Amino acid sequence: MFSLLLQTKHTSWIYFSLLGICFTTSPLLAKPDSLKEVTDANWEKILTGEWMIEFYAPWCPACQQLQPAWKEFADWGEDMGVNIAKVDVTEQPGLSGRFIITSLPTIYHSKDGVFRKYQGARTKDDFLSFVHDQKWKAVEPVSSWFGPSSFLMNSMSALFKLSMFIRRCHNYMTEKLGIPVWGSYVIFGLATLFSGLALGLLLVFIADFVFPSRRFSSHDYYPKKQTMDQARLIQQQEDAIEADGEEDDEEEEEEDHDEVWRKRRGSPEGRPEPRGQAFPDDALRKRVVGNRGEEEEEDT
C-alpha cells in the first residue's frame, strides 16, 4: 500500500513537471507572426532588403478574399528570405498617398528600395514563383520621381494625412459635438481663409527680410529720389517751352505763306484760298475777269 502511494506521488510529480516545462517553454517555441505590419512610423525599413507589401482595406471584398493566400505566402517568406507585409490604408493614409494607391488590393515588390508593382495572379503559388524565379526583374521599376522617398511623394503623403485629419475633425464636430454639416463646412471655410491670410503675410515678411526695399537698404535713397524728381520736372518744363516755340514758328510760317500767296495770286475777296483748293491760272483769270465784268455792268 505504501509503495503504491509512493509510486502514485512519483508519477504525479513527473506529470506536473512535464506540464510546467511545456507551459514555460511554449512561448519560446511558438512561431512568431510572419506577416509584418507597415505603418507611417516604420515604413522606411522596407527600403532595405526584399519585401512583398499588400495595401488593403478591411471593408474591401477583394482584400478579404486575398487574405488566406497572403497569410500562407507569408509563412514561406522566412524560408525564402523575403519579408511579407501588409498596410491598412484606412489607418495609414500617409502610405496610401506615398504609393498612390488607386485600387485595392495593391501589391508592391521592393528590392533594396527599388519598387515594382505586382500585376500577376493572386495565389500563393504565383507569389512564390514571382519571388523565387525572380520574375520581378521583368517588371519596369517605379521612377525615382515617384518613389516613396522622393520629395513629390513626401508632399503627397503630407496632403493625404491632412485630408484624413480634416475628415476626423469633421466627424468629431458632427457626431460628438452635434454641429450640423453646414456649420462644419463654414468653420473649415473660415479656417482656410484666415490660414491663407496668415500665410500670405508671413510670405510678405519673409520677402521683405530677404529682399529689402531700396528705401530701407540705402541711406541716400530719398535725396537721390528728390534729385531725380527735380531733374524730371525741369526736363518737362524745357520740353513744354520747346513745344510752344515750335507752335509759334509754325504760325509765323503760315502767316508768311498766306501773305506771299495774296501778293502773287490774290483772290478778289482779299483773302487766301484754302490750302488744297488753289485754282489753276486759267480758272483764276476767268474768275477775275468775270468779277470785273459784273462790276462794269453795275456801274452802267
C-alpha positions as a LaTeX table, in Angstrom:
\begin{tabular}{lrrr}
\hline
Residue & $x$ (\AA) & $y$ (\AA) & $z$ (\AA) \\
\hline
Met1 & 0.00 & 0.00 & 0.00 \\
Phe2 & 2.77 & 2.36 & 0.90 \\
Ser3 & 4.70 & 1.50 & $-2.24$ \\
Leu4 & 1.61 & 2.11 & $-4.36$ \\
Leu5 & 1.09 & 5.52 & $-2.78$ \\
Leu6 & 4.74 & 6.40 & $-3.31$ \\
Gln7 & 4.53 & 5.36 & $-6.94$ \\
Thr8 & 1.42 & 7.48 & $-7.44$ \\
Lys9 & 3.12 & 10.55 & $-5.95$ \\
His10 & 6.16 & 9.98 & $-8.12$ \\
Thr11 & 4.02 & 9.72 & $-11.24$ \\
Ser12 & 2.09 & 12.87 & $-10.34$ \\
Trp13 & 5.31 & 14.77 & $-9.76$ \\
Ile14 & 6.65 & 13.74 & $-13.16$ \\
Tyr15 & 3.36 & 14.70 & $-14.83$ \\
Phe16 & 3.22 & 18.16 & $-13.27$ \\
Ser17 & 6.91 & 18.72 & $-14.01$ \\
Leu18 & 6.42 & 17.94 & $-17.68$ \\
Leu19 & 3.31 & 20.11 & $-17.75$ \\
Gly20 & 5.23 & 23.02 & $-16.21$ \\
Ile21 & 8.05 & 22.62 & $-18.71$ \\
Cys22 & 5.56 & 22.71 & $-21.58$ \\
Phe23 & 3.94 & 25.91 & $-20.31$ \\
Thr24 & 7.24 & 27.64 & $-19.66$ \\
Thr25 & 8.84 & 26.70 & $-22.97$ \\
Ser26 & 5.79 & 27.13 & $-25.21$ \\
Pro27 & 6.33 & 30.92 & $-25.68$ \\
Leu28 & 9.90 & 30.25 & $-26.73$ \\
Leu29 & 8.91 & 27.55 & $-29.21$ \\
Ala30 & 5.93 & 29.46 & $-30.62$ \\
Lys31 & 6.46 & 30.64 & $-34.17$ \\
Pro32 & 6.37 & 34.42 & $-34.46$ \\
Asp33 & 3.88 & 36.10 & $-36.76$ \\
Ser34 & 5.44 & 36.04 & $-40.23$ \\
Leu35 & 3.13 & 38.77 & $-41.60$ \\
Lys36 & 4.59 & 42.17 & $-40.74$ \\
Glu37 & 2.67 & 45.41 & $-40.29$ \\
Val38 & 3.99 & 48.54 & $-42.02$ \\
Thr39 & 2.93 & 51.96 & $-40.71$ \\
Asp40 & 3.79 & 55.61 & $-41.27$ \\
Ala41 & 6.23 & 55.37 & $-38.39$ \\
Asn42 & 8.31 & 52.39 & $-39.60$ \\
Trp43 & 7.82 & 52.39 & $-43.38$ \\
Glu44 & 11.48 & 53.26 & $-44.05$ \\
Lys45 & 12.53 & 49.72 & $-43.12$ \\
Ile46 & 11.13 & 48.47 & $-46.43$ \\
Leu47 & 13.86 & 50.44 & $-48.23$ \\
Thr48 & 16.37 & 47.70 & $-47.35$ \\
Gly49 & 16.10 & 44.02 & $-48.20$ \\
Glu50 & 13.42 & 42.28 & $-50.24$ \\
Trp51 & 9.75 & 42.86 & $-49.50$ \\
Met52 & 6.30 & 41.98 & $-50.77$ \\
Ile53 & 3.76 & 44.52 & $-49.49$ \\
Glu54 & $-0.02$ & 44.36 & $-49.72$ \\
Phe55 & $-2.15$ & 47.51 & $-49.44$ \\
Tyr56 & $-5.65$ & 46.63 & $-48.31$ \\
Ala57 & $-8.74$ & 47.91 & $-46.52$ \\
Pro58 & $-10.87$ & 45.88 & $-44.08$ \\
Trp59 & $-14.11$ & 46.74 & $-45.92$ \\
Cys60 & $-12.76$ & 45.65 & $-49.35$ \\
Pro61 & $-14.27$ & 42.29 & $-50.52$ \\
Ala62 & $-11.35$ & 41.54 & $-52.85$ \\
Cys63 & $-8.92$ & 42.16 & $-50.00$ \\
Gln64 & $-10.86$ & 39.78 & $-47.77$ \\
Gln65 & $-10.65$ & 37.05 & $-50.41$ \\
Leu66 & $-6.90$ & 37.56 & $-50.74$ \\
Gln67 & $-6.09$ & 37.28 & $-47.02$ \\
Pro68 & $-5.89$ & 33.44 & $-46.76$ \\
Ala69 & $-3.48$ & 33.15 & $-49.71$ \\
Trp70 & $-1.44$ & 36.10 & $-48.45$ \\
Lys71 & $-1.05$ & 34.56 & $-44.99$ \\
Glu72 & 0.05 & 31.24 & $-46.49$ \\
Phe73 & 2.55 & 33.10 & $-48.63$ \\
Ala74 & 3.82 & 34.90 & $-45.51$ \\
Asp75 & 4.57 & 31.54 & $-43.86$ \\
Trp76 & 7.00 & 30.81 & $-46.71$ \\
Gly77 & 8.60 & 34.24 & $-46.60$ \\
Glu78 & 11.12 & 33.47 & $-43.86$ \\
Asp79 & 12.40 & 30.38 & $-45.69$ \\
Met80 & 12.82 & 32.37 & $-48.90$ \\
Gly81 & 14.44 & 35.36 & $-47.22$ \\
Val82 & 11.59 & 37.69 & $-48.17$ \\
Asn83 & 9.66 & 39.96 & $-45.83$ \\
Ile84 & 5.89 & 39.77 & $-46.30$ \\
Ala85 & 3.98 & 42.80 & $-45.06$ \\
Lys86 & 0.59 & 44.48 & $-45.20$ \\
Val87 & $-0.63$ & 48.08 & $-44.95$ \\
Asp88 & $-4.11$ & 49.12 & $-43.84$ \\
Val89 & $-4.80$ & 52.24 & $-45.92$ \\
Thr90 & $-7.66$ & 53.29 & $-43.64$ \\
Glu91 & $-5.23$ & 53.57 & $-40.73$ \\
Gln92 & $-2.17$ & 54.71 & $-42.70$ \\
Pro93 & $-3.33$ & 57.46 & $-45.11$ \\
Gly94 & 0.21 & 58.75 & $-45.48$ \\
Leu95 & 1.38 & 55.49 & $-47.06$ \\
Ser96 & $-1.68$ & 55.46 & $-49.30$ \\
Gly97 & $-0.62$ & 58.82 & $-50.73$ \\
Arg98 & 3.08 & 57.95 & $-50.77$ \\
Phe99 & 2.45 & 54.93 & $-53.03$ \\
Ile100 & $-0.52$ & 56.48 & $-54.92$ \\
Ile101 & $-2.93$ & 53.64 & $-54.12$ \\
Thr102 & $-5.88$ & 53.95 & $-56.52$ \\
Ser103 & $-7.24$ & 50.39 & $-56.33$ \\
Leu104 & $-7.45$ & 47.66 & $-53.70$ \\
Pro105 & $-5.75$ & 45.37 & $-53.11$ \\
Thr106 & $-2.44$ & 46.67 & $-54.48$ \\
Ile107 & 0.79 & 44.68 & $-54.13$ \\
Tyr108 & 4.32 & 46.05 & $-54.45$ \\
His109 & 7.64 & 44.23 & $-54.63$ \\
Ser110 & 10.67 & 46.02 & $-53.22$ \\
Lys111 & 14.32 & 45.12 & $-53.59$ \\
Asp112 & 16.76 & 47.46 & $-51.79$ \\
Gly113 & 14.50 & 50.47 & $-52.25$ \\
Val114 & 13.53 & 49.76 & $-55.89$ \\
Phe115 & 9.77 & 49.25 & $-56.14$ \\
Arg116 & 7.78 & 47.33 & $-58.74$ \\
Lys117 & 4.05 & 46.86 & $-58.92$ \\
Tyr118 & 2.83 & 43.26 & $-58.95$ \\
Gln119 & 0.32 & 42.60 & $-61.74$ \\
Gly120 & 0.06 & 38.78 & $-61.71$ \\
Ala121 & $-2.46$ & 36.30 & $-60.34$ \\
Arg122 & $-3.20$ & 36.45 & $-56.63$ \\
Thr123 & $-2.47$ & 32.93 & $-55.44$ \\
Lys124 & 0.18 & 31.58 & $-53.11$ \\
Asp125 & 1.96 & 29.66 & $-55.88$ \\
Asp126 & 2.06 & 32.72 & $-58.13$ \\
Phe127 & 3.53 & 34.81 & $-55.33$ \\
Leu128 & 6.18 & 32.16 & $-54.63$ \\
Ser129 & 7.06 & 31.87 & $-58.31$ \\
Phe130 & 7.28 & 35.65 & $-58.68$ \\
Val131 & 9.87 & 35.83 & $-55.89$ \\
His132 & 11.73 & 32.52 & $-56.30$ \\
Asp133 & 12.07 & 32.73 & $-60.10$ \\
Gln134 & 12.84 & 36.46 & $-59.88$ \\
Lys135 & 10.09 & 37.35 & $-62.30$ \\
Trp136 & 10.11 & 40.81 & $-60.79$ \\
Lys137 & 13.17 & 41.62 & $-62.91$ \\
Ala138 & 10.93 & 41.71 & $-66.00$ \\
Val139 & 8.70 & 44.38 & $-64.44$ \\
Glu140 & 9.57 & 48.03 & $-65.01$ \\
Pro141 & 10.50 & 49.71 & $-61.72$ \\
Val142 & 8.80 & 52.80 & $-60.39$ \\
Ser143 & 10.52 & 56.03 & $-61.47$ \\
Ser144 & 12.68 & 57.74 & $-58.89$ \\
Trp145 & 10.47 & 60.82 & $-59.27$ \\
Phe146 & 7.52 & 58.79 & $-57.96$ \\
Gly147 & 9.46 & 56.69 & $-55.47$ \\
Pro148 & 8.10 & 56.67 & $-51.90$ \\
Ser149 & 11.14 & 58.55 & $-50.59$ \\
Ser150 & 11.07 & 61.33 & $-53.22$ \\
Phe151 & 10.11 & 64.91 & $-52.43$ \\
Leu152 & 6.96 & 64.64 & $-54.54$ \\
Met153 & 5.69 & 61.58 & $-52.69$ \\
Asn154 & 6.59 & 63.11 & $-49.32$ \\
Ser155 & 4.39 & 66.06 & $-50.22$ \\
Met156 & 1.63 & 63.73 & $-51.36$ \\
Ser157 & 1.85 & 61.82 & $-48.09$ \\
Ala158 & 1.52 & 65.04 & $-46.08$ \\
Leu159 & $-1.51$ & 66.03 & $-48.17$ \\
Phe160 & $-3.23$ & 62.70 & $-47.50$ \\
Lys161 & $-2.52$ & 63.00 & $-43.79$ \\
Leu162 & $-4.01$ & 66.49 & $-43.77$ \\
Ser163 & $-7.13$ & 65.31 & $-45.58$ \\
Met164 & $-7.60$ & 62.47 & $-43.09$ \\
Phe165 & $-7.13$ & 64.89 & $-40.18$ \\
Ile166 & $-9.79$ & 67.22 & $-41.63$ \\
Arg167 & $-12.15$ & 64.29 & $-42.08$ \\
Arg168 & $-11.69$ & 63.19 & $-38.48$ \\
Cys169 & $-12.30$ & 66.73 & $-37.25$ \\
His170 & $-15.46$ & 66.91 & $-39.35$ \\
Asn171 & $-16.73$ & 63.62 & $-37.92$ \\
Tyr172 & $-15.92$ & 64.74 & $-34.39$ \\
Met173 & $-17.80$ & 68.03 & $-34.77$ \\
Thr174 & $-20.86$ & 66.48 & $-36.41$ \\
Glu175 & $-21.09$ & 63.29 & $-34.31$ \\
Lys176 & $-19.69$ & 64.26 & $-30.90$ \\
Leu177 & $-20.47$ & 67.97 & $-30.68$ \\
Gly178 & $-23.73$ & 67.88 & $-32.64$ \\
Ile179 & $-22.75$ & 70.65 & $-35.07$ \\
Pro180 & $-24.72$ & 70.49 & $-38.35$ \\
Val181 & $-22.89$ & 69.60 & $-41.53$ \\
Trp182 & $-23.23$ & 73.09 & $-43.00$ \\
Gly183 & $-21.81$ & 74.54 & $-39.77$ \\
Ser184 & $-18.77$ & 72.30 & $-40.09$ \\
Tyr185 & $-18.27$ & 73.49 & $-43.67$ \\
Val186 & $-18.48$ & 77.12 & $-42.55$ \\
Ile187 & $-15.88$ & 76.53 & $-39.84$ \\
Phe188 & $-13.48$ & 74.89 & $-42.28$ \\
Gly189 & $-14.06$ & 77.67 & $-44.82$ \\
Leu190 & $-13.23$ & 80.40 & $-42.30$ \\
Ala191 & $-10.22$ & 78.44 & $-41.08$ \\
Thr192 & $-8.97$ & 78.13 & $-44.66$ \\
Leu193 & $-9.48$ & 81.86 & $-45.26$ \\
Phe194 & $-7.64$ & 83.01 & $-42.15$ \\
Ser195 & $-4.85$ & 80.49 & $-42.59$ \\
Gly196 & $-4.37$ & 81.74 & $-46.16$ \\
Leu197 & $-4.19$ & 85.35 & $-44.95$ \\
Ala198 & $-1.69$ & 84.43 & $-42.26$ \\
Leu199 & 0.45 & 82.50 & $-44.74$ \\
Gly200 & 0.36 & 85.42 & $-47.18$ \\
Leu201 & 1.51 & 87.88 & $-44.52$ \\
Leu202 & 4.26 & 85.51 & $-43.49$ \\
Leu203 & 5.50 & 85.25 & $-47.08$ \\
Val204 & 5.46 & 89.05 & $-47.42$ \\
Phe205 & 7.53 & 89.45 & $-44.25$ \\
Ile206 & 10.00 & 86.83 & $-45.44$ \\
Ala207 & 10.29 & 88.50 & $-48.85$ \\
Asp208 & 10.90 & 91.92 & $-47.24$ \\
Phe209 & 13.52 & 90.42 & $-44.97$ \\
Val210 & 15.36 & 88.54 & $-47.72$ \\
Phe211 & 14.95 & 91.22 & $-50.41$ \\
Pro212 & 14.57 & 94.56 & $-48.56$ \\
Ser213 & 13.28 & 97.60 & $-50.41$ \\
Arg214 & 15.81 & 100.20 & $-51.60$ \\
Arg215 & 14.30 & 102.86 & $-49.39$ \\
Phe216 & 15.37 & 100.85 & $-46.36$ \\
Ser217 & 18.61 & 99.41 & $-47.71$ \\
Ser218 & 20.11 & 102.76 & $-48.86$ \\
His219 & 20.53 & 105.85 & $-46.64$ \\
Asp220 & 20.69 & 108.28 & $-49.57$ \\
Tyr221 & 17.57 & 106.89 & $-51.25$ \\
Tyr222 & 15.36 & 109.91 & $-50.56$ \\
Pro223 & 17.97 & 112.56 & $-51.62$ \\
Lys224 & 18.57 & 110.68 & $-54.85$ \\
Lys225 & 14.85 & 110.30 & $-55.45$ \\
Gln226 & 14.28 & 114.04 & $-54.85$ \\
Thr227 & 17.10 & 114.96 & $-57.25$ \\
Met228 & 15.67 & 112.66 & $-59.91$ \\
Asp229 & 12.20 & 114.19 & $-59.48$ \\
Gln230 & 13.60 & 117.71 & $-59.85$ \\
Ala231 & 15.54 & 116.76 & $-62.96$ \\
Arg232 & 12.43 & 115.17 & $-64.43$ \\
Leu233 & 10.37 & 118.32 & $-63.70$ \\
Ile234 & 12.98 & 120.58 & $-65.32$ \\
Gln235 & 13.07 & 118.35 & $-68.38$ \\
Gln236 & 9.28 & 118.51 & $-68.68$ \\
Gln237 & 9.35 & 122.32 & $-68.47$ \\
Glu238 & 12.02 & 122.53 & $-71.16$ \\
Asp239 & 10.02 & 120.21 & $-73.40$ \\
Ala240 & 6.91 & 122.37 & $-72.90$ \\
Ile241 & 8.82 & 125.58 & $-73.76$ \\
Glu242 & 10.31 & 123.96 & $-76.84$ \\
Ala243 & 6.88 & 122.76 & $-77.95$ \\
Asp244 & 5.43 & 126.30 & $-77.56$ \\
Gly245 & 8.30 & 127.74 & $-79.62$ \\
Glu246 & 7.66 & 125.25 & $-82.40$ \\
Glu247 & 3.97 & 126.18 & $-82.47$ \\
Asp248 & 4.83 & 129.91 & $-82.73$ \\
Asp249 & 7.24 & 129.21 & $-85.58$ \\
Glu250 & 4.58 & 127.24 & $-87.41$ \\
Glu251 & 2.06 & 130.08 & $-87.03$ \\
Glu252 & 4.58 & 132.63 & $-88.34$ \\
Glu253 & 5.38 & 130.41 & $-91.30$ \\
Glu254 & 1.67 & 130.09 & $-92.11$ \\
Glu255 & 1.18 & 133.89 & $-91.95$ \\
Asp256 & 4.19 & 134.49 & $-94.21$ \\
His257 & 2.93 & 131.90 & $-96.63$ \\
Asp258 & $-0.53$ & 133.50 & $-96.77$ \\
Glu259 & 0.96 & 136.95 & $-97.33$ \\
Val260 & 3.09 & 135.75 & $-100.20$ \\
Trp261 & 0.12 & 133.98 & $-101.74$ \\
Arg262 & $-2.02$ & 137.10 & $-101.58$ \\
Lys263 & 0.66 & 139.14 & $-103.26$ \\
Arg264 & 1.29 & 136.70 & $-106.08$ \\
Arg265 & $-2.12$ & 135.10 & $-106.61$ \\
Gly266 & $-4.52$ & 137.12 & $-104.56$ \\
Ser267 & $-8.25$ & 136.44 & $-104.59$ \\
Pro268 & $-10.88$ & 139.14 & $-105.30$ \\
Glu269 & $-12.09$ & 138.96 & $-101.74$ \\
Gly270 & $-8.62$ & 139.83 & $-100.49$ \\
Arg271 & $-8.12$ & 136.57 & $-98.51$ \\
Pro272 & $-6.11$ & 133.49 & $-99.36$ \\
Glu273 & $-7.76$ & 130.45 & $-100.78$ \\
Pro274 & $-7.83$ & 127.42 & $-98.50$ \\
Arg275 & $-4.92$ & 125.09 & $-98.87$ \\
Gly276 & $-5.51$ & 122.17 & $-101.11$ \\
Gln277 & $-8.16$ & 124.12 & $-103.08$ \\
Ala278 & $-5.95$ & 126.55 & $-105.11$ \\
Phe279 & $-7.27$ & 127.32 & $-108.60$ \\
Pro280 & $-5.16$ & 126.90 & $-111.75$ \\
Asp281 & $-4.01$ & 130.07 & $-113.53$ \\
Asp282 & $-6.68$ & 129.89 & $-116.29$ \\
Ala283 & $-9.52$ & 129.33 & $-113.87$ \\
Leu284 & $-8.28$ & 132.15 & $-111.64$ \\
Arg285 & $-8.00$ & 134.53 & $-114.63$ \\
Lys286 & $-11.54$ & 133.74 & $-115.78$ \\
Arg287 & $-12.83$ & 134.29 & $-112.28$ \\
Val288 & $-11.15$ & 137.72 & $-112.02$ \\
Val289 & $-12.37$ & 138.80 & $-115.49$ \\
Gly290 & $-15.91$ & 137.69 & $-114.70$ \\
Asn291 & $-15.98$ & 139.69 & $-111.49$ \\
Arg292 & $-14.73$ & 142.81 & $-113.28$ \\
Gly293 & $-17.43$ & 142.43 & $-115.95$ \\
Glu294 & $-20.11$ & 142.31 & $-113.29$ \\
Glu295 & $-18.74$ & 145.48 & $-111.69$ \\
Glu296 & $-18.81$ & 147.37 & $-115.05$ \\
Glu297 & $-22.43$ & 146.35 & $-115.70$ \\
Glu298 & $-23.42$ & 147.61 & $-112.28$ \\
Asp299 & $-21.70$ & 150.95 & $-112.96$ \\
Thr300 & $-23.56$ & 151.38 & $-116.28$ \\
\hline
\end{tabular}
